[in-house]
Amino acid sequence: MEQRHLTLELLTPTFLGDAQQTAAWRTPPIKAQLRRWWRVAAFAQGMRLPELRALEGRLFGDAAGQQGRKSQVRLRLQPHKGRPGTQHNNAWRQQANQQPLRMNNGLPADGYLGFGRVKTKGANETALPPEEKAELRLAWPAEAEGAEALDEALGLFHRLGSLGGRSRNGWGACHLHGAEAIGLDAYSRPWEEALEEAWIHALGRDGNGLLLWWTPPCKSWEAAMRRLGDLRKGLCGEAGALRPLLSWPVTGQQQQGLDNQNRIPNTLQLKVVRDEQGQLRGQLAHLPCRPEPKIWDALPKEVRDDHPALWRNAHAFLDRHSDLERVHA
C-alpha cells in the first residue's frame, strides 16, 4: 500500500459542515477535491472522456449498477481540535469583521464574496476558523490503475484547491503541508481550446503564460480577501452584458435561455495562498471551460459566439493591474 501523511491548514474561514450547516470537519468534501484534481492530472497524462470517468469510478468508487463500487483510496482525518464531526459554534458575524474587509466601493468583501452564506446583519452559518489544522492520512494500492496521478492531485489541491461553501470565491482556502511541490505548466492548455470542453480539466494559458495571478503580499487573510473582492467586482463590471456567463444566477439580472434554477459556476477561481516566504497573497486562477451542454445549447448563438471575448477581456483586465503578477511556475 502507498501511504501519505499531510497536514491540512485552513487559511480563510471555511463553510464546511453537516446537514444543518453547522461547521465541522468532514471527509467527503476532501475526497471530492481529491477526485477533482485527479481528473486534471489524468487529463494532463493524456486520458480523455469517457475512459477518464470510468477509471475514476474504479479508483475512487461509484454508485453505478446494482452493487456500486468501493473506493480504493482510503482517507482518515484527525482535526487538531476535537474529532471529525465535532461542531464549531463560531457563527460568522459580518458586522464584527466589517472594517478589515471593506472594499474600495464600501461593500464588505465577506458579504460580497460570501453571498448567501454571510449575511449583512447578525450571525448566520458557522465556519471553521483560519489556522485550523487537521492531519490527513491517505492509503491506496500501489498497483491500482490511475494511482500514479494521486500525488499530482494532492499537489494541485495544495496550489489551487479550496473546501466548502463559496470556495470559488476565496473561502475555505487550503494549504497542504507535505504535498508534492509541482509546477503547473504541465497541467495547462491554451484557454481557447479549453473552452471546447464542458468540465474543468486544465489551467488556462495564453501568450503571456499561465492564467494565474497573485496579489502583492497581504498582512492578513482579510486584506487578501478584500483585494480579491475588489478585483471580482471590477471583472463583473468589465463583463457588461456578458456578465451572466461569468457565473449564474445573478441577482436582479435576466438572460435569455437561463432561469434561476440554472447554474454556471465561475471558472475564475479565487483563493488565498501562502507563498514560499510565508506571506499571504490573493490568487486568481482561470480554469476555463464552457457551461454544461444543456445550458450552453439554450443560450442564444450570439451569446455563445461572444464567450471567448468575455474571457479575453477578463484576462486583459487583470493584466492591466500593475499590482498583480503572473505566476510562471
C-alpha positions as CSV (number, residue, x, y, z in Angstrom):
1,M,0.0,0.0,0.0
2,E,1.1,3.5,-0.8
3,Q,0.6,5.9,2.2
4,R,0.7,9.6,2.6
5,H,0.5,11.8,5.7
6,L,-0.2,15.5,5.3
7,T,-1.3,18.4,7.4
8,L,-4.2,20.4,6.0
9,E,-4.3,24.0,7.2
10,L,-7.2,26.5,6.5
11,L,-6.1,30.0,5.5
12,T,-9.6,31.5,5.4
13,P,-12.9,30.8,7.2
14,T,-14.4,27.6,5.8
15,F,-18.1,26.9,5.4
16,L,-17.7,23.1,5.8
17,G,-20.4,21.4,7.8
18,D,-23.1,18.9,8.4
19,A,-26.7,18.7,7.1
20,Q,-27.7,21.5,9.5
21,Q,-24.9,23.7,8.0
22,T,-23.0,23.6,11.4
23,A,-19.3,23.9,10.9
24,A,-17.5,20.6,11.3
25,W,-14.5,18.7,9.8
26,R,-15.8,16.1,7.3
27,T,-14.0,13.8,4.9
28,P,-16.4,13.8,1.9
29,P,-15.6,17.4,0.7
30,I,-11.9,16.5,0.9
31,K,-12.4,13.3,-1.2
32,A,-14.4,15.4,-3.7
33,Q,-11.4,17.8,-4.1
34,L,-9.0,14.9,-4.5
35,R,-11.2,13.5,-7.2
36,R,-11.5,16.9,-8.9
37,W,-7.7,17.4,-9.1
38,W,-7.1,13.8,-10.0
39,R,-9.2,14.4,-13.2
40,V,-7.0,17.4,-14.1
41,A,-3.8,15.3,-13.5
42,A,-5.3,12.4,-15.6
43,F,-6.2,14.8,-18.4
44,A,-2.6,16.0,-18.4
45,Q,-1.4,12.4,-18.8
46,G,-3.5,12.1,-22.0
47,M,-6.6,10.5,-20.7
48,R,-9.9,11.6,-22.2
49,L,-13.7,11.1,-21.6
50,P,-15.4,8.7,-21.3
51,E,-12.4,6.5,-20.3
52,L,-11.3,9.0,-17.7
53,R,-14.7,8.9,-15.9
54,A,-14.7,5.1,-16.0
55,L,-11.2,4.9,-14.4
56,E,-12.2,7.5,-11.8
57,G,-15.0,5.2,-10.8
58,R,-12.8,2.2,-10.5
59,L,-10.2,4.1,-8.4
60,F,-12.5,6.3,-6.2
61,G,-15.7,4.2,-6.3
62,D,-19.1,5.0,-7.8
63,A,-22.7,4.1,-7.3
64,A,-23.4,2.7,-10.8
65,G,-25.1,-0.6,-11.3
66,Q,-26.7,-2.9,-8.7
67,Q,-23.8,-3.1,-6.3
68,G,-21.8,0.0,-6.8
69,R,-18.0,0.0,-6.3
70,K,-16.0,0.9,-3.2
71,S,-13.1,3.4,-3.3
72,Q,-9.6,2.0,-3.4
73,V,-8.4,5.3,-1.8
74,R,-8.7,5.4,1.9
75,L,-8.8,8.7,3.8
76,R,-8.6,9.4,7.5
77,L,-8.9,12.8,9.1
78,Q,-7.9,13.9,12.6
79,P,-8.5,17.5,13.5
80,H,-6.0,19.1,15.9
81,K,-9.0,20.2,17.9
82,G,-11.9,17.8,18.6
83,R,-12.8,15.0,16.3
84,P,-14.2,14.7,12.8
85,G,-17.8,15.8,13.0
86,T,-17.2,18.0,16.1
87,Q,-19.4,21.1,15.7
88,H,-17.9,24.5,15.8
89,N,-20.2,27.2,17.2
90,N,-18.3,30.3,16.0
91,A,-21.0,31.9,13.9
92,W,-19.7,34.3,11.3
93,R,-20.6,37.8,12.3
94,Q,-20.3,40.1,9.4
95,Q,-20.6,43.2,11.5
96,A,-17.7,42.3,13.7
97,N,-15.4,41.8,10.7
98,Q,-16.7,44.7,8.7
99,Q,-13.8,47.2,8.8
100,P,-10.9,45.0,7.8
101,L,-12.9,43.6,4.9
102,R,-14.2,47.0,3.5
103,M,-13.8,47.1,-0.3
104,N,-13.0,50.2,-2.3
105,N,-16.6,50.7,-3.1
106,G,-17.7,50.5,0.5
107,L,-19.1,47.0,0.3
108,P,-17.9,44.4,2.8
109,A,-15.8,41.7,1.0
110,D,-17.2,38.9,3.1
111,G,-20.8,39.8,2.3
112,Y,-19.9,40.1,-1.4
113,L,-17.7,37.0,-1.8
114,G,-19.8,35.0,0.6
115,F,-23.2,36.0,-0.7
116,G,-25.8,33.6,0.7
117,R,-23.5,32.4,3.4
118,V,-22.5,35.7,5.0
119,K,-25.5,37.9,5.8
120,T,-25.3,41.6,6.4
121,K,-26.9,41.5,9.8
122,G,-26.2,39.5,12.9
123,A,-24.9,35.9,12.9
124,N,-25.7,33.1,10.4
125,E,-23.9,29.9,9.4
126,T,-20.9,28.8,11.4
127,A,-17.4,28.5,9.8
128,L,-14.2,26.6,10.7
129,P,-11.7,29.4,11.5
130,P,-8.4,30.3,9.8
131,E,-5.3,28.5,11.0
132,E,-7.4,25.4,12.0
133,K,-5.5,22.3,11.1
134,A,-6.1,18.6,10.6
135,E,-3.9,15.5,10.0
136,L,-4.8,13.9,6.7
137,R,-3.8,10.2,6.1
138,L,-4.3,8.5,2.7
139,A,-3.6,5.0,1.5
140,W,-4.2,3.2,-1.8
141,P,-2.9,0.0,-3.5
142,A,0.3,0.8,-5.4
143,E,-0.8,-1.3,-8.4
144,A,-4.2,0.5,-8.7
145,E,-4.8,1.8,-12.2
146,G,-4.7,5.6,-12.1
147,A,-3.0,5.7,-8.7
148,E,0.1,7.3,-10.3
149,A,-1.8,10.6,-10.6
150,L,-2.7,10.8,-6.9
151,D,0.4,12.6,-5.7
152,E,-0.1,15.1,-8.6
153,A,-3.7,15.5,-7.5
154,L,-2.6,16.4,-3.9
155,G,-0.1,18.9,-5.3
156,L,-2.8,20.5,-7.4
157,F,-5.2,20.5,-4.4
158,H,-2.5,22.4,-2.5
159,R,-1.9,25.0,-5.1
160,L,-5.4,25.5,-6.5
161,G,-8.0,23.8,-4.2
162,S,-10.4,25.0,-1.5
163,L,-13.1,23.5,0.6
164,G,-16.7,24.2,1.4
165,G,-19.3,26.7,0.5
166,R,-18.3,29.7,-1.7
167,S,-14.9,28.0,-2.1
168,R,-14.5,29.5,-5.6
169,N,-14.6,33.0,-4.0
170,G,-11.7,32.6,-1.6
171,W,-13.4,30.9,1.3
172,G,-12.0,27.6,2.5
173,A,-8.5,28.2,1.2
174,C,-6.3,25.1,1.9
175,H,-2.6,24.8,2.5
176,L,-1.4,21.1,2.4
177,H,1.9,20.7,4.4
178,G,3.7,17.8,2.9
179,A,2.1,17.8,-0.6
180,E,4.4,17.2,-3.5
181,A,5.8,20.5,-4.9
182,I,4.7,20.6,-8.5
183,G,4.8,23.2,-11.3
184,L,1.6,24.0,-13.2
185,D,2.8,24.2,-16.8
186,A,2.1,20.5,-17.4
187,Y,-1.5,20.9,-16.3
188,S,-2.3,23.8,-18.6
189,R,-3.6,24.2,-22.1
190,P,-4.5,27.2,-24.4
191,W,-7.6,28.7,-22.9
192,E,-9.5,28.9,-26.2
193,E,-9.0,25.1,-26.6
194,A,-10.1,24.5,-23.1
195,L,-13.4,26.3,-23.7
196,E,-14.4,23.5,-26.0
197,E,-14.8,21.2,-23.0
198,A,-17.7,21.4,-20.6
199,W,-15.8,20.4,-17.4
200,I,-12.8,21.8,-15.5
201,H,-9.8,19.8,-16.8
202,A,-6.8,22.2,-17.0
203,L,-5.4,25.6,-16.0
204,G,-5.6,28.0,-18.9
205,R,-2.6,29.7,-20.6
206,D,-2.2,32.4,-23.2
207,G,0.8,34.0,-25.0
208,N,1.9,35.6,-21.7
209,G,1.9,32.3,-19.8
210,L,-0.3,30.7,-17.2
211,L,-3.6,32.4,-16.4
212,L,-2.6,32.6,-12.8
213,W,-2.3,35.9,-10.9
214,W,-1.1,36.8,-7.5
215,T,-1.7,40.0,-5.5
216,P,1.2,41.6,-3.5
217,P,1.8,40.1,0.0
218,C,-1.0,40.9,2.4
219,K,-0.8,41.4,6.1
220,S,-3.9,39.2,6.8
221,W,-6.4,36.9,5.2
222,E,-8.9,39.8,5.4
223,A,-6.6,42.0,3.4
224,A,-6.2,39.3,0.7
225,M,-10.0,38.8,0.5
226,R,-10.6,42.5,0.3
227,R,-8.3,42.7,-2.7
228,L,-9.9,39.7,-4.3
229,G,-13.3,41.2,-3.8
230,D,-12.3,44.5,-5.5
231,L,-11.0,42.5,-8.5
232,R,-14.1,40.3,-8.8
233,K,-16.3,43.4,-8.6
234,G,-14.2,45.1,-11.3
235,L,-14.4,41.9,-13.5
236,C,-18.2,41.9,-13.2
237,G,-18.4,45.5,-14.4
238,E,-16.0,44.8,-17.2
239,A,-18.1,41.9,-18.5
240,G,-21.1,44.2,-19.2
241,A,-23.9,42.4,-21.0
242,L,-22.0,39.1,-20.9
243,R,-21.9,39.1,-17.0
244,P,-24.2,36.1,-16.8
245,L,-21.5,33.9,-18.4
246,L,-19.0,34.7,-15.6
247,S,-21.4,32.9,-13.2
248,W,-25.1,32.4,-12.9
249,P,-27.6,33.2,-11.4
250,V,-27.1,36.9,-10.9
251,T,-29.3,38.9,-8.6
252,G,-31.7,41.2,-10.5
253,Q,-30.4,40.2,-13.9
254,Q,-32.0,38.2,-16.7
255,Q,-30.5,36.2,-19.6
256,Q,-32.4,34.6,-22.5
257,G,-32.1,30.8,-22.2
258,L,-31.4,30.9,-18.4
259,D,-33.5,30.8,-15.3
260,N,-32.7,30.9,-11.6
261,Q,-32.6,27.1,-11.5
262,N,-29.6,27.0,-13.9
263,R,-26.1,27.2,-12.5
264,I,-22.9,28.4,-14.3
265,P,-20.0,28.1,-11.8
266,N,-17.3,30.8,-12.0
267,T,-14.2,29.3,-13.7
268,L,-12.0,32.1,-12.5
269,Q,-11.3,30.8,-9.0
270,L,-10.2,33.0,-6.1
271,K,-8.0,31.7,-3.3
272,V,-5.8,32.9,-0.6
273,V,-2.4,31.2,-0.7
274,R,0.8,31.3,1.4
275,D,4.0,31.9,-0.7
276,E,7.4,30.4,0.0
277,Q,8.3,33.3,2.3
278,G,5.2,32.5,4.4
279,Q,3.3,35.6,3.2
280,L,-0.4,35.5,2.3
281,R,-1.5,36.6,-1.2
282,G,-4.7,36.6,-3.1
283,Q,-4.7,34.3,-6.1
284,L,-6.8,34.2,-9.3
285,A,-6.7,31.1,-11.4
286,H,-8.6,30.6,-14.7
287,L,-9.6,27.0,-15.3
288,P,-11.6,27.6,-18.5
289,C,-14.5,25.5,-19.7
290,R,-17.9,26.3,-21.1
291,P,-21.2,25.7,-19.3
292,E,-22.7,22.2,-19.3
293,P,-24.4,21.2,-22.7
294,K,-28.0,21.7,-21.6
295,I,-27.3,25.3,-20.5
296,W,-24.9,26.0,-23.4
297,D,-27.3,24.9,-26.0
298,A,-30.1,27.0,-24.5
299,L,-28.1,30.2,-24.9
300,P,-28.6,32.4,-28.0
301,K,-26.0,31.8,-30.7
302,E,-24.7,35.4,-30.4
303,V,-24.0,34.9,-26.7
304,R,-22.2,31.7,-27.3
305,D,-20.1,33.4,-30.0
306,D,-19.1,36.1,-27.5
307,H,-17.9,33.7,-24.9
308,P,-14.2,33.9,-25.9
309,A,-14.3,37.7,-26.0
310,L,-15.6,37.7,-22.4
311,W,-12.6,35.9,-21.1
312,R,-10.1,37.7,-23.4
313,N,-11.3,40.9,-21.9
314,A,-11.2,39.5,-18.4
315,H,-7.5,38.4,-18.8
316,A,-6.6,41.8,-20.2
317,F,-8.4,43.5,-17.2
318,L,-6.2,41.6,-14.8
319,D,-3.1,42.2,-16.7
320,R,-3.7,46.0,-16.6
321,H,-3.4,45.9,-12.8
322,S,0.2,46.7,-12.1
323,D,0.0,45.3,-8.6
324,L,-0.8,41.8,-9.9
325,E,1.9,39.4,-11.1
326,R,1.6,36.4,-13.4
327,V,2.8,33.2,-11.7
328,H,5.0,31.3,-14.2
329,A,5.6,28.0,-12.4
